[in-house]
């Protein structure tokens, strides 16, 4: 039996939804400003304020004079941009349901997996694109980039973008209220980012907080981004190893994709 019809029925709707997400995002400038501008302002204000007073300290080590808060928080800001983009992109699922577009797509002879794939592809494309724009200011934070680090970072951000986009899809799909989605974001997603090592290292946290950070999958995403930025040179602060952080990040993306597919298949 030929698999061509199956591939077309999956890829064509997915690519169409991906294209719609990208065009829709570009035309809505407020979403661009919200997803990219907010993390940048946060990084500049907080990073500049703590620039000379922050010294990451790892167990048994002396404070590192080579790293300021602008540099330390740069990987976390990249992750925050990906997170914000996933939020703003997947919230369109609720808007599409309210406008009747989602019902039309569901009623069409389109596989639910194509809807998940298209939405996640669109969100990930936007997330990685905006993160790469922000990457241009990396030298101002004390992070000299190389071709190798940029290539590795692109792969890591893509995997992380898939995971966070699928998580956003998983939250948004059964909801019919944007207010409810924002409540979940404030209650779960932002604390998830704050407790990822993006804002402060686990070594400086209390025992129970360090434990929460160790089971937070985004901790390994931030570590994977940090390892990618320092690819080929020694880091100024310790983090989970590249192998562990990347493995957990890939596992998180796979689990979120599977769960998003099951939720979409079970509930329209």
JOURVEN-V919456 format. One record per backbone hydrogen bond with DSSP energy under -0.5 kcal/mol. CO is the residue of the C=O (numbers start at 0). NH is the residue of the N-H. Records with the same first field share a line. If there is no record, write none. Layout:
CO->NH + NH
This chain:
2->6
3->7
4->8
5->9
6->10
7->11 + 12
8->110
9->13
10->14
11->15
12->16
13->17
14->18
15->19
16->20
17->21
18->22
19->23
20->24
21->25
22->26
23->27
26->28
27->30 + 31
28->32
29->33
30->34
31->35 + 36
32->36 + 37
33->37
35->39
36->40
37->41
38->42
39->43
40->44
41->45 + 46
42->46
43->47
44->48
45->49
47->50
49->52 + 53
50->68
55->63
57->60
62->64
63->66
67->71
68->72
69->73
70->73 + 74
72->76
73->77
74->78
75->79
76->80
77->81
78->82
79->83
80->84
81->85
82->86
83->87
84->88
85->89
86->90
88->91
89->92
90->93 + 94
91->95
92->96
93->97
94->98
95->99 + 100 + 101
96->99
99->103
100->104
101->105
102->106
103->107
107->109
110->113 + 114
111->115
112->116
113->117
114->118
115->119
116->120
117->121
118->122
119->123
120->124
121->125
122->126
123->127
124->128
125->129
126->130
127->131
128->132
129->133
130->134
132->135
133->136
134->137
136->139 + 140
137->140 + 142
138->141
141->143
145->149
146->150
147->151
148->152
149->153
150->154
151->155
152->156
153->157
154->158
155->159
156->160
157->161
158->162
159->163
160->164
161->165
162->166
163->167
164->168
165->169
166->170
167->171
168->172
169->173
171->174
176->180
177->181
178->182
179->183
180->184
181->185
182->186
183->187 + 188
184->189
187->191
188->192
189->193
190->194
192->195 + 197
193->196 + 198
200->203
201->204
205->209
206->210
207->211
208->212
209->213
210->214
211->214 + 215
212->215
214->216
215->218 + 219
216->219 + 220
217->221
218->222
219->223
220->224
221->225
222->226
223->227
224->228
225->229
227->230
229->232
240->244
241->245
242->246
243->247
244->248
245->249
246->250
247->251
248->252
249->253
250->254
251->255
252->256
253->257
254->258
255->259
256->260
257->261
258->262
259->263
260->264
261->265
262->266
